[in-house]
Amino acid sequence: MRLLHTSDWHLGRSLHGTDLLAEQEAVLSGLAAVVAAESVEVVLVAGDVYDRAVPSADATAVLDRVVGRLLSAGAAVVMTPGNHDSARRLGTFSGLLSAAGLHVRASTPRLDEPVLLSDEHGDVAVYGLPYLEPEVARHELGTEGARSHEAVLGAAMERVRADLFLRPGTRSVVLAHAFVGGGVASESERDICVGGVDLVPASVFDGVDYVALGHLHRPQTLSPRLRYSGSPLAYSFGEAGQQKQAWLVELDGTGLAGVRPVPLPTPRRLTVLEGTLDELLADPVHAEVEDHFVSARLTDPARPTDPMRRLQTRFPHCVHLEWTGAGGAADARSYQERMRGRSDVEIAGEFVQHVRGVAASAAERDLLARALGAHGRAEAAR
C-alpha cells in the first residue's frame, strides 16, 4: 500500500497580508497527479488543514475542490485537526464524508478507532490523533494528572497500542500533530508550548509502523518511521529556498518497506534582497526574481521616501520591507533616558531624525516649534 504523507496546509494563510489561496490550491491540486502517477491509495494530512479555527468561505471552497480532485484520482484521504484548526468544525459531517472516502479523525475520545484499509497483504489501521491540548485532552482521555503534551500523547498512544493488540498482523500508521524531540522549527509555526512543556520524545510513538507528523514546516526525518512532511508552501521568508515536499510511504506485508520524498512545485518563490533602494531598482542581477515574493532590506543611510511603492514598480510581489540603515538599529539607552530634560521641540526633532536617519533642518525645526505652539494655544483655550 502506498500513502502520501502531507501536513500543515494552512488554507487561508497570508504572507505579510498577501493572500496565498491561489498558490495553495495550485500546489495541493497537483497532489492528484502524484496520486495517479504513483498509484497512491491514501493521502494523509497531519493537522493544520486550515490556518484558523473559523476559516473563510474561500478557504473551505479550496479544501472542497482539492479533496474532490484527490478522491477522483483514486485515493482515500485521512486528515486530523492541528492546533490551528477547530476539531469540532473540521469534524462536521465526518460520518457522512467517510462514505465518500474522506476520513476526518477529530474526536479525542475515539482516537483509538482506526480507519481500516486493505490491500493484498491484509489490513492497515490508520489512527488519526487530533491535536491534544493537555488541559482539555486529559479530561477527554480520563487521565486527569496528564498536564503536558508528552503525557496526553502517551495516554493516546497507549489506547492505540491496546487496539492494535486486538488486531494481530495488522500494519499501522499514526497521524499526530506535535513538536517531537529532534525536530527543527521554522519561524512560521505557532507555538504550542503549554506551561513550558511542549516537547514530546520520539519513544512515545513506539509500536507502530509509520508516524506521519505535522506541526513543523520544514520536511525532516527523525527516524525511518518517524517524519515531518513540512508545509506545502513556504509561509515565512525564513523558509526561502527550502524545497517543499511530501513523503511517499510504502507498506509491504511486514510493515514499512520504504519512504521517499516527492518534491512539490513552487508557484512563486520567496527571495530576500538587500541593498540601497536605488541598487535594488537598477541592478540587472535582480531581473530573475522580479516575479518572486520579495522581502527587501534597505541599507540607505537615510530612510527613502515611499520605498514600498517604488519597489513594487519593479517587484510587484514585494510584500515586506525593513530599513537597516543608519538609525535603524535600536539605541541601547531607553527612550525615557534619551528624552529626559529635553523640550517638546527637541523631542519632535529626535523623532524626525529617528524616522529619516538625518536631523531636521533649521526650517523644519522652526515649523515644528510653530506647530507645537499652535497646539499649546488650542489646548489652553479649551
C-alpha positions in Angstrom: 0.0 0.0 0.0 1.2 3.5 -0.9 0.4 6.5 1.3 1.3 10.2 0.6 2.2 12.0 3.9 1.4 15.7 3.9 0.6 18.2 6.7 0.2 21.9 7.5 -1.8 23.0 4.5 -2.8 26.2 6.4 -5.5 27.1 3.9 -6.3 30.8 4.2 -2.9 31.8 5.3 -1.4 35.1 4.1 2.2 36.2 3.6 2.6 39.7 5.1 -1.0 40.4 4.2 -0.9 38.9 0.8 -3.5 36.2 0.1 -2.0 32.8 -0.8 -5.1 30.8 -1.6 -4.3 30.6 -5.3 -0.8 29.3 -4.7 -2.1 26.9 -2.1 -4.7 25.5 -4.5 -2.2 25.1 -7.3 0.2 23.1 -5.1 -2.4 20.9 -3.4 -4.3 20.2 -6.6 -1.0 18.9 -8.0 -1.1 16.1 -5.4 -3.8 14.5 -7.5 -1.3 14.0 -10.3 1.1 12.3 -7.8 -1.7 10.1 -6.6 -2.4 8.9 -10.2 1.3 8.6 -11.2 2.4 6.8 -8.1 -0.7 4.6 -7.5 -1.2 6.2 -4.1 -4.1 4.7 -2.2 -4.2 7.1 0.8 -3.4 10.8 1.3 -2.6 11.7 4.9 -3.0 15.3 6.2 -1.4 15.5 9.7 -3.1 18.6 11.1 -3.4 22.4 10.4 -5.7 21.9 7.5 -6.8 25.5 7.9 -4.9 28.4 9.2 -7.6 29.5 11.6 -10.3 27.9 13.7 -13.0 29.7 11.7 -11.9 29.5 8.1 -13.2 31.8 5.4 -15.7 30.6 2.8 -13.0 30.8 0.1 -10.7 28.6 2.2 -13.3 25.9 2.7 -14.1 26.1 -1.0 -10.4 25.4 -1.8 -10.5 22.4 0.5 -13.6 21.1 -1.1 -12.0 21.3 -4.6 -8.7 19.8 -3.6 -10.2 16.9 -1.7 -12.5 16.3 -4.6 -9.5 16.0 -7.0 -7.7 13.6 -4.7 -10.8 11.4 -4.4 -11.3 11.4 -8.1 -7.7 10.4 -8.7 -8.4 7.3 -6.7 -7.1 7.9 -3.2 -8.8 8.0 0.2 -8.0 11.0 2.4 -7.4 10.8 6.1 -7.0 14.1 8.0 -6.8 15.3 11.6 -7.1 18.8 13.1 -4.0 20.6 14.3 -3.6 23.5 16.7 -4.8 26.0 14.1 -8.0 24.1 13.4 -11.3 23.7 15.3 -11.6 20.0 15.7 -15.4 20.3 16.1 -15.8 22.3 12.9 -13.4 20.1 10.9 -15.2 17.0 12.1 -18.6 18.2 11.0 -20.4 15.5 8.8 -17.4 13.2 9.2 -19.6 10.2 9.3 -21.2 11.1 6.0 -17.9 12.2 4.4 -16.3 8.8 5.2 -18.6 7.1 2.8 -17.1 9.2 0.0 -13.5 8.4 1.1 -12.7 11.5 3.3 -12.0 10.3 6.8 -11.7 13.2 9.3 -10.5 11.9 12.7 -11.3 14.8 15.0 -12.7 13.1 18.1 -10.3 12.7 21.0 -12.4 10.0 22.9 -12.5 7.9 19.7 -8.9 8.3 18.6 -8.3 4.6 19.0 -10.8 3.8 16.3 -8.8 3.5 13.2 -9.6 3.9 9.5 -9.3 0.4 8.3 -7.9 -0.1 4.7 -7.0 -3.3 2.9 -4.6 -4.4 0.3 -3.4 -7.9 -0.9 -1.4 -8.3 2.4 -4.4 -7.6 4.7 -5.5 -4.6 6.8 -3.8 -1.3 7.5 -5.0 0.6 10.5 -4.7 4.4 10.2 -5.1 6.2 13.6 -5.7 9.9 13.5 -4.7 11.8 16.7 -6.2 15.3 16.7 -4.1 18.0 18.3 -4.3 17.3 22.0 -4.4 20.4 24.2 -3.4 19.0 27.5 -5.9 20.9 29.7 -8.8 19.6 27.5 -7.5 16.2 26.4 -6.6 15.0 29.9 -10.3 15.1 30.8 -11.4 13.5 27.5 -8.9 10.7 27.9 -9.6 10.2 31.6 -6.0 11.0 32.6 -6.6 13.9 35.0 -3.0 14.1 36.0 -1.6 14.5 32.4 -0.7 18.1 32.1 1.9 18.0 29.3 1.9 17.1 25.6 4.1 14.1 26.4 1.6 12.9 29.0 -1.6 13.2 26.9 0.1 11.8 23.7 1.5 9.0 25.8 -2.1 8.2 27.0 -3.4 8.4 23.5 -0.7 6.0 22.2 -1.5 3.6 24.9 -5.0 3.4 23.6 -3.7 2.9 20.1 -1.4 0.1 21.1 -4.2 -1.5 23.1 -6.4 -1.5 20.0 -3.6 -2.9 17.8 -3.0 -5.7 20.2 -6.5 -6.9 19.3 -5.6 -6.8 15.6 -2.7 -9.2 15.2 -0.9 -8.9 11.9 -2.4 -5.5 11.1 0.0 -2.9 9.9 -0.3 0.5 11.5 0.0 4.3 10.7 -0.4 7.1 13.1 -1.1 10.8 12.3 0.0 13.2 15.0 0.4 17.0 15.4 3.1 17.7 17.9 6.7 19.0 18.5 8.8 15.9 18.7 12.3 15.9 20.1 14.9 16.3 17.4 12.7 18.4 15.1 13.8 21.8 13.9 11.3 24.6 14.0 10.7 27.4 11.5 9.6 31.0 12.2 6.1 30.4 10.7 4.8 27.9 13.2 2.5 28.9 16.1 4.0 28.0 19.4 2.2 25.0 21.1 4.0 25.3 24.4 1.7 24.9 27.4 3.2 25.8 30.8 6.7 25.4 29.3 6.2 21.8 28.4 5.7 21.1 24.7 8.5 18.7 23.6 7.5 15.1 23.1 10.1 12.3 23.0 10.0 10.1 19.9 9.7 7.0 22.1 6.0 8.0 22.8 5.2 6.6 19.3 6.9 3.2 19.7 4.9 0.2 18.4 3.6 1.4 15.0 5.0 1.0 11.5 4.9 4.7 10.5 4.2 8.0 12.2 3.1 10.9 9.9 3.9 14.1 11.9 2.6 17.6 11.4 3.3 21.0 13.0 6.9 21.7 11.9 7.0 23.3 8.5 10.5 22.0 7.5 10.5 18.5 6.0 12.7 16.3 8.2 13.4 12.7 9.2 13.6 11.9 12.9 13.9 8.1 12.2 13.0 6.0 9.2 9.5 5.6 10.6 9.0 9.0 12.2 8.9 12.0 9.8 7.6 15.5 9.3 6.4 16.3 5.8 6.5 20.0 6.3 4.2 22.6 4.8 3.4 22.5 1.1 4.4 26.2 0.8 6.9 28.5 2.5 5.0 30.7 4.9 7.8 32.9 6.0 10.9 34.4 4.5 13.0 32.2 6.9 11.9 29.3 4.7 13.1 30.9 1.4 15.0 28.4 -0.6 13.5 25.3 1.0 12.4 22.5 -1.3 8.9 21.6 -0.2 7.8 18.0 -0.4 5.5 15.2 0.6 6.7 11.7 1.7 5.6 8.7 -0.4 5.3 5.8 2.2 5.2 2.2 1.1 4.0 -0.7 3.3 4.5 -4.3 2.4 3.3 -7.4 4.1 5.6 -7.0 7.1 5.4 -3.2 7.7 7.3 -0.2 6.4 9.0 -1.1 3.1 10.4 2.4 2.2 9.9 6.1 2.2 11.0 8.6 -0.5 10.4 12.4 -1.0 8.1 13.7 -3.6 9.2 17.3 -4.5 6.3 19.8 -4.7 6.2 22.7 -7.2 6.7 26.3 -6.0 4.2 28.6 -7.7 6.0 31.7 -6.6 9.4 31.7 -4.9 10.4 33.8 -1.9 13.5 36.0 -2.1 15.3 38.3 0.4 17.1 41.3 -1.2 19.4 43.7 0.5 20.9 47.0 -0.7 20.0 50.6 -1.2 16.7 51.4 -2.8 18.5 52.7 -6.0 20.6 49.5 -6.2 17.6 47.2 -5.9 15.7 49.2 -8.5 18.5 49.3 -11.0 20.7 46.3 -10.6 20.1 43.9 -13.6 21.2 40.9 -11.4 17.7 41.0 -9.8 15.9 40.6 -13.0 15.3 36.9 -12.4 13.5 37.5 -9.1 11.1 40.2 -10.3 8.2 37.8 -10.1 9.1 36.4 -6.7 7.6 37.3 -3.3 10.2 39.7 -2.1 11.4 40.9 1.3 13.6 44.0 0.9 16.2 45.1 3.4 17.2 48.7 2.6 20.6 49.9 3.7 20.2 53.5 2.6 21.8 55.9 5.2 18.5 57.9 5.3 15.1 56.3 5.1 13.9 56.7 1.4 10.6 58.3 0.5 7.8 55.9 -0.4 10.0 52.9 -0.7 7.4 50.2 -1.0 5.5 51.8 -3.8 8.8 52.3 -5.7 9.9 48.8 -5.1 6.6 47.4 -6.4 7.2 49.1 -9.7 9.9 46.5 -10.3 8.9 43.8 -7.9 5.1 43.7 -8.0 5.0 41.0 -5.3 7.2 42.8 -2.8 5.3 42.2 0.5 7.8 43.1 3.2 10.2 45.9 3.8 12.7 46.8 6.6 15.2 49.6 6.8 18.5 48.6 8.3 20.5 51.8 7.5 21.8 54.4 10.0 19.3 54.9 12.8 17.6 51.5 12.1 19.3 49.8 15.0 17.8 50.3 18.4 19.7 52.7 20.8 21.0 50.9 23.8 19.6 53.6 26.1 16.0 53.7 26.9 13.8 56.3 25.2 13.0 57.8 28.5 16.6 58.3 29.4 17.4 59.9 26.0 14.4 62.3 26.3 14.9 63.3 29.9 15.2 67.1 30.2 14.5 67.9 26.6 11.9 70.3 25.3 9.0 69.3 23.1 10.7 70.7 20.0 13.9 68.7 20.8 11.8 65.5 21.3 10.0 66.1 18.0 13.3 66.7 16.2 14.7 63.5 17.7 11.6 61.6 16.3 12.2 63.1 12.8 15.9 62.0 12.9 14.9 58.5 14.1 12.4 58.1 11.2 14.6 59.6 8.5 18.1 58.9 9.6 19.1 62.6 9.3 18.5 65.5 11.6 15.7 68.1 10.9 16.9 71.3 9.2 16.6 74.7 10.8 13.4 75.4 8.7 11.9 72.1 9.8 12.7 72.8 13.5 11.0 76.2 13.1 7.9 74.6 11.6 7.8 72.0 14.4 8.1 74.8 17.0 5.2 76.7 15.4 3.0 73.6 15.2 3.7 72.7 18.9 3.0 76.4 19.9 -0.4 76.3 18.0 -1.3 73.1 19.7 -0.5 74.5 23.1 -2.6 77.6 22.5 -5.5 75.4 21.3 -5.3 73.3 24.5 -5.2 76.4 26.7 -8.3 77.8 25.0 -10.4 74.7 25.8 
